[in-house]
Amino acid sequence: MNRFYIFLIRAGLGAFFAVLLSRIFYPHANPAYMAGLGIFLVGMAYVLEAIRKSKSNETNTPQKK
């Protein structure tokens, strides 16, 4: 899968979970609030991916003697 398809999947799931979470915890939420929550969820997915990749790069680099 290329990066664009991964973004589409994350954006779709972010929108779905933003609507679901806001309807459960705050039923009368403004649509702008839901959009902001979706953007936050997708952004956090990318932040956590970057952290995971940086940690795996640290463990895979050879140690200098």
N, C-alpha and C positions, 0 to 999 in steps of 0.2 A: 504494500500500500504506500502510495506517496503521501507527502505531508498535507496536501489539500484534502484528501479523503479523510485523513485522521482529524483535521480541523473540522470538517463537516460532521463527523461522528461526535466529536466533543461538543460542538455547538448545539447539535440536536439534543444530546443528553443533558447539556447544561440548561437548555431552555425547558426541557421536560421536568427536570428536578427542581428548577427555580419555580415553576408554576406549582408543582406538587407541594413543595415545602411551604411556599407562601399561602397556598390554599388551606393547608393543614394548620399552620400556626397563626396566620393572619388572613382570615377569609376575605376581608374587604380591602385588600392591598391594591394600591395604584399599579397600573401596568408598567409605569416607569420603574417602580420598585422591583417588579419581577424581572424586567430587562437588566437592571443593575445587578441583581442577584445572579442572573445567568452569566453576565460578563465576568463577575467575580469568580464564579465556579470554573469557567473555562480558563481564566487567567491563572487560578490556583493550580489547575491541572498542568499548565505549562511550567509554572514555577517548581512544582514538585518533580516534574520530569527532569528539569535542569539540575535540581539537587541530586536526584538519583543518578543521573549520568556523571556528574562530577565526582560522586563518591565511588562509582564503579571505575572511573578512570584513575583515581588515586590508588585503588587496590590492584589495578592491572599494570601500572607502570613499574618497570624494574627498579629495584633499589640500588643506589650507587654505593660502592664500597669505599 
